[in-house]
Amino acid sequence: MAAYFTAFGNSSINITFDVVHRGANKLAAVGHEVLVCTSRETLRSQRLPDELRAMLEPFTMSKVEARRSLGVE
């Protein structure tokens, strides 16, 4: 299984999950999740902290790049 960041918004992070069937080198399942940064007090969305974005953005990959690195297309 692989999990990777595919996009960053002002207040959100998109994460994609790929499950690979190694024997067949094919995707067995795909999922995605959108995480939204919120205020603890109001639960309203808020801008991602610059420090968090700076730490995570270098790990952003397109689905094509990620799947190529997994050996599936």
N, C-alpha and C positions, 0 to 999 in steps of 0.2 A: 504494500500500500504506500502511496505517496500523497503528501499534502503539501500544497504550495500556494503562495499568494498570487492572485491573478490581476488584482486591481486595487487601487486606493482611491477613495473619494475624500471629500472634505471631512466627513465624520465616520466613514465606513471602510472596512477591509473585506475584500472578497477572497475566500479560500476555496480551492477546488481539491477534491479527494478522488484519486484514481486507485482502483483495486485491479491488479494485473494477475491474470492466470498465467503463471510462468511457463508451464508446459506448452501452452499454445501461443505465448507472447501476444495475448489479446486482452483488451479491457474486459474485465468481468463485471465491474460496476463503477459508476461515476456519481459523485455527489458534490454539492456545493453549499456554502454557508456564507452569509453576509453578517459580519459582526459590526454593530454600531456602537460608537462611543457615546455614553450618556452621562448626564449629571446624576449623581446618587440622590440628590435632594428632590429633583423635579422629574427625573427619568426622561427628560427631553434630550434629543441628540445634541452633541456638542463637537466642536472641532477636535480631530485627533491631535494629541500632543506632538509637537515637533520632534521631541526626542524619540518617541515611539516610532513615528514615521521614518526618521533617519535610521533607526536600527533595523527596521523590517523591509524597507523598500529595496535594499540590495538583493533580497531573496525573491523578488518578483519574477515570475516566468509566465510566458504565454503557454496555453495548453499544448500547442505544437512543440515548443521547446521541451516542456516537461515530459511529454509522451515520447519524444525522440530519445531523451536521456534514459527513459525506462525501457526502450527497445520496442515500443509499440507506436503505431501511427493511426 
